[in-house]
Amino acid sequence: MLGTLAGFGVVVISKTLKMMRAGEERPLLKLREWADWQLVMTVMAAMTLACLNQTAFLWLKPTLNIYVPFTADPLLADIDRALFLNRDPWTLLTWLNNDWSGLIYHFIWYASITGSLMMLLSRPASARKAAMALTYFVCWSVIGPLIHCLLPAGGPIFYQRLGYGDRFAGIDGGIETERVADFLWHGFESGHFEVASGISAMPSLHVTLAVWTVLCVAQFKPRYALLVAFFAIYVFLLSISLGWHYAIDGIVGGTCAVFIYHILRTIFENRSPQSSTALIR
C-alpha cells in the first residue's frame, strides 16, 4: 500500500512539474480538475485487494512448510544439471553477485510489480486488461501454492541445511541474501508459525511475476517492453546465482504466467458482447 501511495505521488509530482514548466500559474487547481477521482478510487480498491491477496499468501506459505516436507530438491538440482550439460548453473553466474544483488532481487523487483499493476489498473476496460489482472492473482494464489505442493523444495540456498549435502555450499549471495535466508530458516526450524517466513523454491514467483510484468508492459506500454524484458532476465539469473531457486523453478513459473494469460485472454475475448461490458474498469 505504501508503494501504491508512492506511485500516486510520482504521478502527481510529475504532472505538477510539467504544468509549472508550461507556465501554468495555478498547477494544483488544474491538477484537481485533471484528476479522474473515480479512477483513483478504483485503483486504490484494486490495490487493496492485491495487498490482501499477498497477505493471505504470506500466511499460506509458512503453513505449507508445516504440512508439506521438502522432498524435491535433489530432483530439481539434477534436472538443472542435465539442462546445463552436467554443470550446476549457479557456477556460471557467480559474477552477478555483489552487495546490491539481494536488494535489487527483492525491492526493485517488488517495485516493478507494483508499478506495473497500477499501470494496468489505470487502463480502459478490455479483455486484455481483465485477463492480465486475473493472471496476476492466479499466479499468486493458485499456481504458487499448487506447484509447491506437487514439488516441494527449499532451494539451493537451503540445500545443505535440509541435509542433502554441500553441493551448493559455494554460493555467496551477499549480506542481504544471507540475512533473509537466516530469517526464513529460523522460522522454519523453530516450527512456529511466522507470517512471511515461508520457504518455497518451485515455482519461482520472482520469475513468474517478472514475466507477468513483461507481458503487462508489452501489452500496454510496448516502448518499455525491451527494458522490462532485460530486467526479467536479470531477475531470473539472480534467482539462480543467489541460490534462491533452481533454474527449472523460473522456467516453470514463467511458462505458467504466459500460458495462463493467453488462456484467460482467449476466454475473455470469446465472451458475448453483452457480458464484455462487465470487464474490470
Secondary structure by P-SEA (a helix, b strand, c coil): caaaaaaaaaaaaaaaaaaaaaccccaaaaaaaacaaaaaaaaaaaaaaaaaaaaaaaaaaaaaaaccccccaaaaaaaaaaaaccccccccccccccccccccccaaaaaaaaaaaaaaaaccccaaaaaaaaaaaaaaccaaaaaaaabbbcccccccccccccccccccccaaaaaaaaaaaaaaaaccccccccccccccaaaaaaaaaaaaaaaccccaaaaaaaaaaaaaaaaaaaccccaaaaaaaaaaaaaaaaaaaaaaaaccccccccccc
